[in-house]
Amino acid sequence: MLKSNWTSRTKRDLIIEVWEFLDCESVGAAELQQIQHALRARFGGAATDSPAAIARVVADEGALLRHPEVFECDRKWREENLSRAAFAAELDFSNLSSAFTSVVKLEEKRMELQAGSEALKDLREGVTAISKDLSLGARGKIIDEAQKAQLEEIAHWLAVWLQSPELFSDWLDLRRRSPEFRKKFGEGATDRNLSN
């Protein structure tokens, strides 16, 4: 994609703007992916429309669709989204023990994904959102102090994971062994070793 300074304020307008910029009569997988990339860059990963939805918008504007490519592109996109949703459902950050298991899964997923891939960017966006939610939850007035401390700790873990994912497992092992952590949460707060 040559351009990144799109002027559209809505997703529909951006879809049309990118399609017009691409200057193509027919639309298939490559064009749909470029439009999705622009949507993701502008509105975030969660706001990306399906290839089929994008195809409907550009078809309404007069584009000819390369239907087999559109169907295949949409099928692959939906499979990836189901896989991401299933992975997200496996994560639990409600307490230190389950959060530890979840960060192990995050680390495994991060190492599985290629650096710079859209899937890795989406994973980072998801972790950023979880971290923000945990920080907000820790400020809540209806939970007890022990739960607030755990939510703050887990949010801190995720912030470190986002800043230095390559160093995270070593940092977390050191953090869990620190006198401050053990005093605050107890000796057996998280028993597993992250490098396992």
N, CA and C atoms as an extended XYZ file, in Angstrom:
588
Properties=species:S:1:pos:R:3:atomname:S:1:resname:S:1:resid:I:1 pbc="F F F"
N         0.860       -1.175        0.000 N   MET     1
C         0.000        0.000        0.000 CA  MET     1
C         0.901        1.231        0.000 C   MET     1
N         0.689        2.101       -0.959 N   LEU     2
C         1.536        3.272       -1.106 CA  LEU     2
C         1.112        4.428       -0.209 C   LEU     2
N        -0.158        4.497        0.103 N   LYS     3
C        -0.686        5.644        0.818 CA  LYS     3
C        -1.094        5.242        2.232 C   LYS     3
N        -0.917        6.145        3.180 N   SER     4
C        -1.364        5.839        4.535 CA  SER     4
C        -2.119        7.004        5.166 C   SER     4
N        -2.214        8.103        4.493 N   ASN     5
C        -2.890        9.277        5.056 CA  ASN     5
C        -4.291        9.413        4.469 C   ASN     5
N        -5.143        8.473        4.831 N   TRP     6
C        -6.510        8.464        4.339 CA  TRP     6
C        -7.311        9.546        5.042 C   TRP     6
N        -8.283       10.128        4.343 N   THR     7
C        -9.056       11.234        4.912 CA  THR     7
C       -10.427       10.813        5.419 C   THR     7
N       -10.885        9.628        5.075 N   SER     8
C       -12.224        9.171        5.450 CA  SER     8
C       -12.355        9.020        6.957 C   SER     8
N       -13.569        9.311        7.441 N   ARG     9
C       -13.832        9.211        8.877 CA  ARG     9
C       -14.645        7.973        9.241 C   ARG     9
N       -15.311        7.382        8.281 N   THR    10
C       -16.094        6.180        8.558 CA  THR    10
C       -15.468        4.995        7.825 C   THR    10
N       -15.810        3.790        8.291 N   LYS    11
C       -15.268        2.592        7.649 CA  LYS    11
C       -15.752        2.492        6.204 C   LYS    11
N       -17.029        2.737        5.974 N   ARG    12
C       -17.573        2.646        4.612 CA  ARG    12
C       -16.850        3.618        3.680 C   ARG    12
N       -16.680        4.844        4.127 N   ASP    13
C       -15.990        5.834        3.291 CA  ASP    13
C       -14.540        5.438        3.039 C   ASP    13
N       -13.886        4.865        4.040 N   LEU    14
C       -12.498        4.447        3.867 CA  LEU    14
C       -12.400        3.292        2.872 C   LEU    14
N       -13.336        2.362        2.946 N   ILE    15
C       -13.354        1.251        1.985 CA  ILE    15
C       -13.424        1.797        0.565 C   ILE    15
N       -14.306        2.739        0.344 N   ILE    16
C       -14.469        3.324       -0.992 CA  ILE    16
C       -13.225        4.129       -1.374 C   ILE    16
N       -12.684        4.891       -0.444 N   GLU    17
C       -11.496        5.692       -0.722 CA  GLU    17
C       -10.313        4.806       -1.141 C   GLU    17
N       -10.094        3.722       -0.416 N   VAL    18
C        -8.981        2.826       -0.748 CA  VAL    18
C        -9.236        2.155       -2.085 C   VAL    18
N       -10.461        1.686       -2.303 N   TRP    19
C       -10.791        1.051       -3.591 CA  TRP    19
C       -10.547        2.017       -4.748 C   TRP    19
N       -10.980        3.268       -4.599 N   GLU    20
C       -10.743        4.261       -5.661 CA  GLU    20
C        -9.254        4.514       -5.843 C   GLU    20
N        -8.494        4.532       -4.751 N   PHE    21
C        -7.052        4.729       -4.841 CA  PHE    21
C        -6.393        3.576       -5.601 C   PHE    21
N        -6.883        2.361       -5.366 N   LEU    22
C        -6.314        1.192       -6.050 CA  LEU    22
C        -6.597        1.234       -7.550 C   LEU    22
N        -7.623        1.979       -7.955 N   ASP    23
C        -7.942        2.193       -9.367 CA  ASP    23
C        -8.058        0.868      -10.120 C   ASP    23
N        -8.938        0.003       -9.613 N   CYS    24
C        -9.131       -1.296      -10.251 CA  CYS    24
C       -10.619       -1.515      -10.531 C   CYS    24
N       -10.913       -2.082      -11.692 N   GLU    25
C       -12.303       -2.377      -12.033 CA  GLU    25
C       -12.824       -3.579      -11.276 C   GLU    25
N       -11.976       -4.606      -11.171 N   SER    26
C       -12.417       -5.813      -10.483 CA  SER    26
C       -11.690       -5.933       -9.143 C   SER    26
N       -12.367       -6.578       -8.215 N   VAL    27
C       -11.834       -6.714       -6.862 CA  VAL    27
C       -11.782       -8.197       -6.494 C   VAL    27
N       -10.617       -8.592       -5.997 N   GLY    28
C       -10.415       -9.963       -5.535 CA  GLY    28
C        -9.686       -9.949       -4.210 C   GLY    28
N        -8.997      -11.027       -3.909 N   ALA    29
C        -8.345      -11.200       -2.605 CA  ALA    29
C        -7.317      -10.114       -2.316 C   ALA    29
N        -6.451       -9.802       -3.269 N   ALA    30
C        -5.383       -8.820       -3.025 CA  ALA    30
C        -5.958       -7.454       -2.666 C   ALA    30
N        -6.969       -7.031       -3.382 N   GLU    31
C        -7.574       -5.725       -3.119 CA  GLU    31
C        -8.307       -5.715       -1.774 C   GLU    31
N        -9.017       -6.803       -1.484 N   LEU    32
C        -9.730       -6.885       -0.205 CA  LEU    32
C        -8.760       -6.846        0.973 C   LEU    32
N        -7.631       -7.527        0.828 N   GLN    33
C        -6.638       -7.519        1.903 CA  GLN    33
C        -6.016       -6.137        2.081 C   GLN    33
N        -5.803       -5.414        0.988 N   GLN    34
C        -5.275       -4.056        1.105 CA  GLN    34
C        -6.282       -3.135        1.786 C   GLN    34
N        -7.551       -3.307        1.462 N   ILE    35
C        -8.586       -2.499        2.111 CA  ILE    35
C        -8.659       -2.853        3.604 C   ILE    35
N        -8.591       -4.153        3.932 N   GLN    36
C        -8.587       -4.562        5.340 CA  GLN    36
C        -7.389       -3.974        6.080 C   GLN    36
N        -6.240       -3.968        5.420 N   HIS    37
C        -5.043       -3.404        6.039 CA  HIS    37
C        -5.259       -1.923        6.381 C   HIS    37
N        -5.850       -1.179        5.446 N   ALA    38
C        -6.120        0.241        5.692 CA  ALA    38
C        -7.128        0.411        6.832 C   ALA    38
N        -8.165       -0.444        6.875 N   LEU    39
C        -9.146       -0.383        7.963 CA  LEU    39
C        -8.486       -0.658        9.311 C   LEU    39
N        -7.632       -1.684        9.343 N   ARG    40
C        -6.944       -2.052       10.579 CA  ARG    40
C        -6.034       -0.917       11.043 C   ARG    40
N        -5.314       -0.317       10.092 N   ALA    41
C        -4.393        0.765       10.438 CA  ALA    41
C        -5.153        1.982       10.965 C   ALA    41
N        -6.305        2.237       10.407 N   ARG    42
C        -7.065        3.431       10.776 CA  ARG    42
C        -7.925        3.234       12.027 C   ARG    42
N        -8.603        2.073       12.106 N   PHE    43
C        -9.593        1.865       13.169 CA  PHE    43
C        -9.236        0.758       14.164 C   PHE    43
N        -8.116        0.078       13.968 N   GLY    44
C        -7.720       -1.007       14.862 CA  GLY    44
C        -8.204       -2.352       14.364 C   GLY    44
N        -7.566       -3.405       14.863 N   GLY    45
C        -7.842       -4.752       14.387 CA  GLY    45
C        -9.267       -5.215       14.607 C   GLY    45
N        -9.872       -4.822       15.710 N   ALA    46
C       -11.225       -5.277       16.011 CA  ALA    46
C       -12.263       -4.663       15.079 C   ALA    46
N       -11.910       -3.576       14.415 N   ALA    47
C       -12.860       -2.879       13.550 CA  ALA    47
C       -12.782       -3.329       12.099 C   ALA    47
N       -11.954       -4.305       11.803 N   THR    48
C       -11.790       -4.738       10.428 CA  THR    48
C       -12.995       -5.536        9.974 C   THR    48
N       -13.592       -5.131        8.862 N   ASP    49
C       -14.734       -5.835        8.299 CA  ASP    49
C       -14.281       -7.081        7.561 C   ASP    49
N       -15.199       -8.008        7.387 N   SER    50
C       -14.903       -9.234        6.643 CA  SER    50
C       -14.696       -8.899        5.170 C   SER    50
N       -13.965       -9.746        4.463 N   PRO    51
C       -13.815       -9.530        3.020 CA  PRO    51
C       -15.159       -9.478        2.291 C   PRO    51
N       -16.110      -10.318        2.716 N   ALA    52
C       -17.425      -10.307        2.063 CA  ALA    52
C       -18.138       -8.974        2.278 C   ALA    52
N       -18.053       -8.430        3.479 N   ALA    53
C       -18.694       -7.136        3.765 CA  ALA    53
C       -18.046       -6.022        2.949 C   ALA    53
N       -16.738       -6.062        2.846 N   ILE    54
C       -16.026       -5.059        2.038 CA  ILE    54
C       -16.420       -5.200        0.569 C   ILE    54
N       -16.490       -6.443        0.109 N   ALA    55
C       -16.863       -6.694       -1.292 CA  ALA    55
C       -18.254       -6.135       -1.595 C   ALA    55
N       -19.187       -6.272       -0.652 N   ARG    56
C       -20.534       -5.721       -0.866 CA  ARG    56
C       -20.491       -4.214       -1.041 C   ARG    56
N       -19.668       -3.547       -0.218 N   VAL    57
C       -19.581       -2.085       -0.298 CA  VAL    57
C       -19.042       -1.655       -1.655 C   VAL    57
N       -17.940       -2.266       -2.086 N   VAL    58
C       -17.355       -1.838       -3.367 CA  VAL    58
C       -18.214       -2.271       -4.543 C   VAL    58
N       -18.936       -3.391       -4.427 N   ALA    59
C       -19.848       -3.815       -5.497 CA  ALA    59
C       -20.982       -2.811       -5.641 C   ALA    59
N       -21.475       -2.294       -4.501 N   ASP    60
C       -22.516       -1.269       -4.549 CA  ASP    60
C       -22.031       -0.001       -5.240 C   ASP    60
N       -20.716        0.214       -5.228 N   GLU    61
C       -20.126        1.388       -5.871 CA  GLU    61
C       -19.740        1.127       -7.330 C   GLU    61
N       -19.946       -0.108       -7.790 N   GLY    62
C       -19.698       -0.412       -9.193 CA  GLY    62
C       -18.537       -1.346       -9.472 C   GLY    62
N       -17.873       -1.859       -8.458 N   ALA    63
C       -16.754       -2.780       -8.689 CA  ALA    63
C       -17.285       -4.133       -9.174 C   ALA    63
N       -16.534       -4.756      -10.040 N   LEU    64
C       -16.807       -6.129      -10.449 CA  LEU    64
C       -16.032       -7.040       -9.500 C   LEU    64
N       -16.705       -8.031       -8.980 N   LEU    65
C       -16.063       -8.916       -8.013 CA  LEU    65
C       -15.546      -10.175       -8.698 C   LEU    65
N       -14.353      -10.573       -8.320 N   ARG    66
C       -13.818      -11.867       -8.727 CA  ARG    66
C       -14.275      -12.850       -7.659 C   ARG    66
N       -15.498      -13.364       -7.831 N   HIS    67
C       -16.209      -14.109       -6.788 CA  HIS    67
C       -15.427      -15.264       -6.180 C   HIS    67
N       -14.774      -16.126       -6.970 N   PRO    68
C       -14.035      -17.221       -6.316 CA  PRO    68
C       -12.972      -16.704       -5.338 C   PRO    68
N       -12.268      -15.637       -5.716 N   GLU    69
C       -11.255      -15.058       -4.822 CA  GLU    69
C       -11.898      -14.449       -3.592 C   GLU    69
N       -13.024      -13.771       -3.779 N   VAL    70
C       -13.725      -13.145       -2.651 CA  VAL    70
C       -14.170      -14.218       -1.662 C   VAL    70
N       -14.778      -15.297       -2.166 N   PHE    71
C       -15.248      -16.364       -1.280 CA  PHE    71
C       -14.088      -17.010       -0.530 C   PHE    71
N       -12.999      -17.304       -1.226 N   GLU    72
C       -11.848      -17.943       -0.599 CA  GLU    72
C       -11.196      -17.022        0.435 C   GLU    72
N       -11.063      -15.757        0.094 N   CYS    73
C       -10.485      -14.778        1.013 CA  CYS    73
C       -11.353      -14.663        2.272 C   CYS    73
N       -12.665      -14.614        2.087 N   ASP    74
C       -13.581      -14.508        3.217 CA  ASP    74
C       -13.529      -15.770        4.077 C   ASP    74
N       -13.464      -16.941        3.456 N   ARG    75
C       -13.386      -18.206        4.203 CA  ARG    75
C       -12.136      -18.244        5.081 C   ARG    75
N       -10.986      -17.882        4.498 N   LYS    76
C        -9.730      -17.886        5.260 CA  LYS    76
C        -9.789      -16.892        6.416 C   LYS    76
N       -10.320      -15.715        6.151 N   TRP    77
C       -10.428      -14.680        7.186 CA  TRP    77
C       -11.288      -15.165        8.344 C   TRP    77
N       -12.422      -15.803        8.036 N   ARG    78
C       -13.315      -16.300        9.086 CA  ARG    78
C       -12.655      -17.415        9.895 C   ARG    78
N       -11.911      -18.293        9.232 N   GLU    79
C       -11.191      -19.354        9.958 CA  GLU    79
C       -10.169      -18.757       10.919 C   GLU    79
N        -9.422      -17.750       10.454 N   GLU    80
C        -8.437      -17.093       11.319 CA  GLU    80
C        -9.108      -16.421       12.506 C   GLU    80
N       -10.244      -15.773       12.271 N   ASN    81
C       -10.950      -15.092       13.362 CA  ASN    81
C       -11.509      -16.083       14.367 C   ASN    81
N       -12.006      -17.229       13.903 N   LEU    82
C       -12.482      -18.260       14.827 CA  LEU    82
C       -11.327      -18.786       15.668 C   LEU    82
N       -10.173      -18.964       15.022 N   SER    83
C        -8.995      -19.436       15.743 CA  SER    83
C        -8.577      -18.424       16.810 C   SER    83
N        -8.595      -17.134       16.461 N   ARG    84
C        -8.241      -16.083       17.423 CA  ARG    84
C        -9.240      -16.033       18.570 C   ARG    84
N       -10.524      -16.178       18.233 N   ALA    85
C       -11.557      -16.143       19.270 CA  ALA    85
C       -11.408      -17.334       20.218 C   ALA    85
N       -11.100      -18.492       19.661 N   ALA    86
C       -10.900      -19.681       20.493 CA  ALA    86
C        -9.697      -19.483       21.405 C   ALA    86
N        -8.634      -18.901       20.864 N   PHE    87
C        -7.451      -18.640       21.687 CA  PHE    87
C        -7.778      -17.655       22.799 C   PHE    87
N        -8.487      -16.577       22.459 N   ALA    88
C        -8.844      -15.569       23.466 CA  ALA    88
C        -9.710      -16.173       24.569 C   ALA    88
N       -10.568      -17.127       24.217 N   ALA    89
C       -11.430      -17.764       25.213 CA  ALA    89
C       -10.629      -18.618       26.200 C   ALA    89
N        -9.433      -19.045       25.796 N   GLU    90
C        -8.581      -19.850       26.675 CA  GLU    90
C        -7.884      -18.999       27.747 C   GLU    90
N        -7.848      -17.694       27.557 N   LEU    91
C        -7.115      -16.816       28.470 CA  LEU    91
C        -8.002      -16.378       29.631 C   LEU    91
N        -7.416      -16.355       30.813 N   ASP    92
C        -8.129      -15.938       32.019 CA  ASP    92
C        -7.168      -15.127       32.884 C   ASP    92
N        -7.508      -13.864       33.111 N   PHE    93
C        -6.653      -12.976       33.896 CA  PHE    93
C        -7.343      -12.534       35.185 C   PHE    93
N        -8.217      -13.386       35.716 N   SER    94
C        -8.988      -13.008       36.900 CA  SER    94
C        -8.216      -13.156       38.200 C   SER    94
N        -7.156      -13.984       38.217 N   ASN    95
C        -6.333      -14.124       39.413 CA  ASN    95
C        -4.909      -14.493       38.985 C   ASN    95
N        -3.977      -14.479       39.937 N   LEU    96
C        -2.567      -14.694       39.607 CA  LEU    96
C        -2.298      -16.071       39.002 C   LEU    96
N        -2.913      -17.084       39.538 N   SER    97
C        -2.654      -18.438       39.060 CA  SER    97
C        -3.126      -18.618       37.621 C   SER    97
N        -4.368      -18.234       37.327 N   SER    98
C        -4.873      -18.376       35.958 CA  SER    98
C        -4.175      -17.389       35.015 C   SER    98
N        -3.806      -16.220       35.517 N   ALA    99
C        -3.081      -15.254       34.682 CA  ALA    99
C        -1.718      -15.803       34.309 C   ALA    99
N        -1.076      -16.492       35.221 N   PHE   100
C         0.220      -17.080       34.921 CA  PHE   100
C         0.089      -18.112       33.806 C   PHE   100
N        -0.910      -18.968       33.894 N   THR   101
C        -1.167      -19.949       32.835 CA  THR   101
C        -1.440      -19.228       31.515 C   THR   101
N        -2.177      -18.139       31.566 N   SER   102
C        -2.514      -17.392       30.350 CA  SER   102
C        -1.301      -16.709       29.735 C   SER   102
N        -0.395      -16.186       30.555 N   VAL   103
C         0.790      -15.546       29.968 CA  VAL   103
C         1.719      -16.592       29.365 C   VAL   103
N         1.692      -17.812       29.900 N   VAL   104
C         2.455      -18.901       29.273 CA  VAL   104
C         1.893      -19.144       27.870 C   VAL   104
N         0.569      -19.185       27.764 N   LYS   105
C        -0.068      -19.369       26.449 CA  LYS   105
C         0.236      -18.198       25.517 C   LYS   105
N         0.215      -16.973       26.059 N   LEU   106
C         0.560      -15.795       25.253 CA  LEU   106
C         1.974      -15.902       24.692 C   LEU   106
N         2.891      -16.306       25.545 N   GLU   107
C         4.286      -16.449       25.118 CA  GLU   107
C         4.414      -17.515       24.035 C   GLU   107
N         3.735      -18.639       24.209 N   GLU   108
C         3.769      -19.693       23.198 CA  GLU   108
C         3.204      -19.185       21.878 C   GLU   108
N         2.108      -18.452       21.946 N   LYS   109
C         1.480      -17.901       20.735 CA  LYS   109
C         2.392      -16.868       20.081 C   LYS   109
N         3.007      -16.011       20.891 N   ARG   110
C         3.912      -14.989       20.342 CA  ARG   110
C         5.066      -15.640       19.601 C   ARG   110
N         5.633      -16.684       20.173 N   MET   111
C         6.768      -17.353       19.539 CA  MET   111
C         6.349      -18.100       18.270 C   MET   111
N         5.092      -18.518       18.238 N   GLU   112
C         4.561      -19.219       17.066 CA  GLU   112
C         4.359      -18.262       15.883 C   GLU   112
N         3.991      -17.022       16.176 N   LEU   113
C         3.686      -16.049       15.125 CA  LEU   113
C         4.959      -15.392       14.601 C   LEU   113
N         4.911      -14.994       13.347 N   GLN   114
C         6.062      -14.329       12.732 CA  GLN   114
C         6.102      -12.873       13.146 C   GLN   114
N         7.308      -12.394       13.392 N   ALA   115
C         7.486      -10.978       13.736 CA  ALA   115
C         6.939      -10.116       12.605 C   ALA   115
N         6.194       -9.094       12.973 N   GLY   116
C         5.646       -8.172       11.986 CA  GLY   116
C         4.369       -8.649       11.317 C   GLY   116
N         3.899       -9.856       11.644 N   SER   117
C         2.684      -10.377       11.007 CA  SER   117
C         1.451       -9.656       11.556 C   SER   117
N         0.389       -9.673       10.775 N   GLU   118
C        -0.866       -9.059       11.214 CA  GLU   118
C        -1.404       -9.780       12.448 C   GLU   118
N        -1.228      -11.107       12.489 N   ALA   119
C        -1.720      -11.875       13.635 CA  ALA   119
C        -0.999      -11.448       14.918 C   ALA   119
N         0.302      -11.185       14.824 N   LEU   120
C         1.045      -10.732       15.998 CA  LEU   120
C         0.597       -9.333       16.408 C   LEU   120
N         0.341       -8.474       15.436 N   LYS   121
C        -0.170       -7.133       15.747 CA  LYS   121
C        -1.525       -7.227       16.440 C   LYS   121
N        -2.385       -8.133       15.945 N   ASP   122
C        -3.694       -8.325       16.564 CA  ASP   122
C        -3.558       -8.850       17.990 C   ASP   122
N        -2.621       -9.770       18.186 N   LEU   123
C        -2.382      -10.307       19.526 CA  LEU   123
C        -1.954       -9.190       20.470 C   LEU   123
N        -1.037       -8.342       20.015 N   ARG   124
C        -0.573       -7.223       20.842 CA  ARG   124
C        -1.727       -6.262       21.155 C   ARG   124
N        -2.589       -5.986       20.159 N   GLU   125
C        -3.744       -5.112       20.394 CA  GLU   125
C        -4.668       -5.710       21.451 C   GLU   125
N        -4.877       -7.028       21.360 N   GLY   126
C        -5.726       -7.701       22.341 CA  GLY   126
C        -5.154       -7.630       23.741 C   GLY   126
N        -3.848       -7.832       23.861 N   VAL   127
C        -3.190       -7.777       25.166 CA  VAL   127
C        -3.235       -6.350       25.714 C   VAL   127
N        -3.076       -5.368       24.848 N   THR   128
C        -3.183       -3.967       25.274 CA  THR   128
C        -4.564       -3.686       25.848 C   THR   128
N        -5.596       -4.171       25.179 N   ALA   129
C        -6.967       -3.963       25.657 CA  ALA   129
C        -7.190       -4.670       26.996 C   ALA   129
N        -6.680       -5.885       27.136 N   ILE   130
C        -6.825       -6.622       28.398 CA  ILE   130
C        -6.118       -5.874       29.522 C   ILE   130
N        -4.919       -5.392       29.246 N   SER   131
C        -4.156       -4.662       30.256 CA  SER   131
C        -4.909       -3.417       30.717 C   SER   131
N        -5.494       -2.688       29.776 N   LYS   132
C        -6.277       -1.500       30.133 CA  LYS   132
C        -7.493       -1.874       30.971 C   LYS   132
N        -8.169       -2.966       30.577 N   ASP   133
C        -9.336       -3.412       31.339 CA  ASP   133
C        -8.955       -3.797       32.768 C   ASP   133
N        -7.828       -4.475       32.907 N   LEU   134
C        -7.364       -4.872       34.245 CA  LEU   134
C        -7.034       -3.644       35.091 C   LEU   134
N        -6.381       -2.663       34.477 N   SER   135
C        -6.052       -1.437       35.215 CA  SER   135
C        -7.315       -0.716       35.669 C   SER   135
N        -8.311       -0.672       34.787 N   LEU   136
C        -9.585       -0.047       35.168 CA  LEU   136
C       -10.269       -0.844       36.277 C   LEU   136
N       -10.249       -2.166       36.154 N   GLY   137
C       -10.858       -3.017       37.177 CA  GLY   137
C       -10.196       -2.841       38.525 C   GLY   137
N        -8.888       -2.632       38.516 N   ALA   138
C        -8.154       -2.458       39.773 CA  ALA   138
C        -8.554       -1.163       40.478 C   ALA   138
N        -9.109       -0.234       39.737 N   ARG   139
C        -9.550        1.033       40.334 CA  ARG   139
C       -10.990        0.977       40.832 C   ARG   139
N       -11.652       -0.157       40.585 N   GLY   140
C       -13.053       -0.298       40.963 CA  GLY   140
C       -13.261       -0.241       42.471 C   GLY   140
N       -14.419        0.203       42.861 N   LYS   141
C       -14.734        0.364       44.275 CA  LYS   141
C       -15.430       -0.866       44.862 C   LYS   141
N       -15.835       -1.806       44.015 N   ILE   142
C       -16.613       -2.934       44.530 CA  ILE   142
C       -15.778       -4.200       44.747 C   ILE   142
N       -14.487       -4.155       44.485 N   ILE   143
C       -13.655       -5.331       44.733 CA  ILE   143
C       -12.735       -5.067       45.916 C   ILE   143
N       -12.343       -6.155       46.571 N   ASP   144
C       -11.516       -5.996       47.764 CA  ASP   144
C       -10.065       -5.669       47.407 C   ASP   144
N        -9.316       -5.278       48.410 N   GLU   145
C        -7.931       -4.831       48.207 CA  GLU   145
C        -7.030       -5.936       47.646 C   GLU   145
N        -7.245       -7.173       48.094 N   ALA   146
C        -6.420       -8.288       47.607 CA  ALA   146
C        -6.646       -8.497       46.111 C   ALA   146
N        -7.899       -8.431       45.674 N   GLN   147
C        -8.203       -8.590       44.252 CA  GLN   147
C        -7.640       -7.412       43.448 C   GLN   147
N        -7.741       -6.207       43.985 N   LYS   148
C        -7.171       -5.037       43.317 CA  LYS   148
C        -5.668       -5.214       43.120 C   LYS   148
N        -4.991       -5.691       44.160 N   ALA   149
C        -3.543       -5.894       44.075 CA  ALA   149
C        -3.201       -6.915       42.995 C   ALA   149
N        -3.998       -7.980       42.908 N   GLN   150
C        -3.749       -8.990       41.869 CA  GLN   150
C        -3.969       -8.407       40.473 C   GLN   150
N        -5.051       -7.667       40.291 N   LEU   151
C        -5.322       -7.068       38.973 CA  LEU   151
C        -4.217       -6.096       38.571 C   LEU   151
N        -3.749       -5.294       39.526 N   GLU   152
C        -2.642       -4.375       39.236 CA  GLU   152
C        -1.376       -5.139       38.849 C   GLU   152
N        -1.106       -6.204       39.570 N   GLU   153
C         0.075       -7.027       39.280 CA  GLU   153
C        -0.014       -7.638       37.880 C   GLU   153
N        -1.165       -8.193       37.544 N   ILE   154
C        -1.348       -8.825       36.234 CA  ILE   154
C        -1.248       -7.779       35.125 C   ILE   154
N        -1.831       -6.606       35.337 N   ALA   155
C        -1.728       -5.528       34.349 CA  ALA   155
C        -0.261       -5.142       34.147 C   ALA   155
N         0.506       -5.149       35.237 N   HIS   156
C         1.944       -4.854       35.150 CA  HIS   156
C         2.662       -5.929       34.333 C   HIS   156
N         2.318       -7.185       34.556 N   TRP   157
C         2.895       -8.276       33.759 CA  TRP   157
C         2.670       -8.030       32.276 C   TRP   157
N         1.422       -7.710       31.931 N   LEU   158
C         1.085       -7.524       30.519 CA  LEU   158
C         1.785       -6.304       29.933 C   LEU   158
N         1.942       -5.254       30.731 N   ALA   159
C         2.664       -4.072       30.256 CA  ALA   159
C         4.117       -4.433       29.936 C   ALA   159
N         4.733       -5.225       30.793 N   VAL   160
C         6.115       -5.656       30.536 CA  VAL   160
C         6.154       -6.556       29.303 C   VAL   160
N         5.184       -7.458       29.176 N   TRP   161
C         5.117       -8.330       27.999 CA  TRP   161
C         5.032       -7.504       26.714 C   TRP   161
N         4.233       -6.445       26.747 N   LEU   162
C         4.091       -5.583       25.566 CA  LEU   162
C         5.380       -4.817       25.263 C   LEU   162
N         6.081       -4.357       26.310 N   GLN   163
C         7.290       -3.557       26.117 CA  GLN   163
C         8.493       -4.404       25.708 C   GLN   163
N         8.656       -5.565       26.328 N   SER   164
C         9.851       -6.390       26.101 CA  SER   164
C         9.485       -7.871       26.069 C   SER   164
N         8.781       -8.310       25.039 N   PRO   165
C         8.336       -9.704       25.034 CA  PRO   165
C         9.484      -10.714       25.056 C   PRO   165
N        10.623      -10.358       24.488 N   GLU   166
C        11.760      -11.286       24.462 CA  GLU   166
C        12.350      -11.506       25.858 C   GLU   166
N        12.218      -10.523       26.719 N   LEU   167
C        12.758      -10.607       28.075 CA  LEU   167
C        11.715      -11.017       29.105 C   LEU   167
N        10.476      -11.106       28.671 N   PHE   168
C         9.369      -11.269       29.600 CA  PHE   168
C         9.494      -12.494       30.490 C   PHE   168
N         9.760      -13.663       29.925 N   SER   169
C         9.761      -14.880       30.751 CA  SER   169
C        10.824      -14.807       31.845 C   SER   169
N        12.007      -14.290       31.507 N   ASP   170
C        13.040      -14.134       32.535 CA  ASP   170
C        12.612      -13.107       33.584 C   ASP   170
N        12.044      -11.999       33.128 N   TRP   171
C        11.584      -10.965       34.056 CA  TRP   171
C        10.521      -11.515       34.997 C   TRP   171
N         9.566      -12.270       34.450 N   LEU   172
C         8.485      -12.781       35.288 CA  LEU   172
C         8.999      -13.788       36.309 C   LEU   172
N         9.936      -14.633       35.905 N   ASP   173
C        10.527      -15.561       36.876 CA  ASP   173
C        11.197      -14.801       38.021 C   ASP   173
N        11.945      -13.748       37.671 N   LEU   174
C        12.589      -12.928       38.705 CA  LEU   174
C        11.554      -12.204       39.565 C   LEU   174
N        10.534      -11.690       38.925 N   ARG   175
C         9.477      -10.967       39.649 CA  ARG   175
C         8.801      -11.878       40.674 C   ARG   175
N         8.465      -13.100       40.256 N   ARG   176
C         7.779      -14.021       41.155 CA  ARG   176
C         8.662      -14.463       42.318 C   ARG   176
N         9.969      -14.423       42.131 N   ARG   177
C        10.902      -14.797       43.206 CA  ARG   177
C        11.256      -13.627       44.115 C   ARG   177
N        10.866      -12.433       43.715 N   SER   178
C        11.258      -11.253       44.492 CA  SER   178
C        10.602      -11.252       45.872 C   SER   178
N        11.305      -10.724       46.874 N   PRO   179
C        10.723      -10.648       48.225 CA  PRO   179
C         9.425       -9.837       48.240 C   PRO   179
N         9.360       -8.761       47.456 N   GLU   180
C         8.152       -7.933       47.417 CA  GLU   180
C         6.949       -8.757       46.946 C   GLU   180
N         7.117       -9.518       45.859 N   PHE   181
C         6.027      -10.335       45.328 CA  PHE   181
C         5.598      -11.391       46.344 C   PHE   181
N         6.570      -12.087       46.933 N   ARG   182
C         6.260      -13.160       47.891 CA  ARG   182
C         5.578      -12.620       49.148 C   ARG   182
N         5.992      -11.440       49.565 N   LYS   183
C         5.364      -10.841       50.743 CA  LYS   183
C         3.923      -10.435       50.428 C   LYS   183
N         3.740       -9.883       49.248 N   LYS   184
C         2.436       -9.374       48.866 CA  LYS   184
C         1.436      -10.481       48.533 C   LYS   184
N         1.908      -11.540       47.839 N   PHE   185
C         0.989      -12.556       47.339 CA  PHE   185
C         1.208      -13.952       47.916 C   PHE   185
N         2.256      -14.152       48.672 N   GLY   186
C         2.510      -15.460       49.253 CA  GLY   186
C         3.501      -16.267       48.426 C   GLY   186
N         4.058      -17.282       49.059 N   GLU   187
C         5.099      -18.108       48.435 CA  GLU   187
C         4.601      -18.865       47.216 C   GLU   187
N         3.416      -19.409       47.238 N   GLY   188
C         2.949      -20.276       46.160 CA  GLY   188
C         1.951      -19.620       45.224 C   GLY   188
N         2.010      -18.298       45.073 N   ALA   189
C         1.019      -17.590       44.260 CA  ALA   189
C         0.973      -18.106       42.829 C   ALA   189
N         2.111      -18.393       42.265 N   THR   190
C         2.185      -19.023       40.937 CA  THR   190
C         3.288      -20.055       41.023 C   THR   190
N         2.912      -21.300       40.929 N   ASP   191
C         3.872      -22.379       41.157 CA  ASP   191
C         4.665      -22.779       39.926 C   ASP   191
N         4.053      -22.696       38.758 N   ARG   192
C         4.701      -23.157       37.532 CA  ARG   192
C         5.850      -22.267       37.123 C   ARG   192
N         6.775      -22.845       36.377 N   ASN   193
C         7.906      -22.105       35.809 CA  ASN   193
C         7.532      -21.710       34.378 C   ASN   193
N         7.702      -20.461       34.026 N   LEU   194
C         7.316      -19.967       32.698 CA  LEU   194
C         8.090      -20.623       31.581 C   LEU   194
N         9.318      -21.014       31.813 N   SER   195
C        10.134      -21.588       30.742 CA  SER   195
C         9.768      -23.036       30.441 C   SER   195
N         8.846      -23.641       31.219 N   ASN   196
C         8.435      -25.032       30.964 CA  ASN   196
C         7.522      -25.099       29.776 C   ASN   196
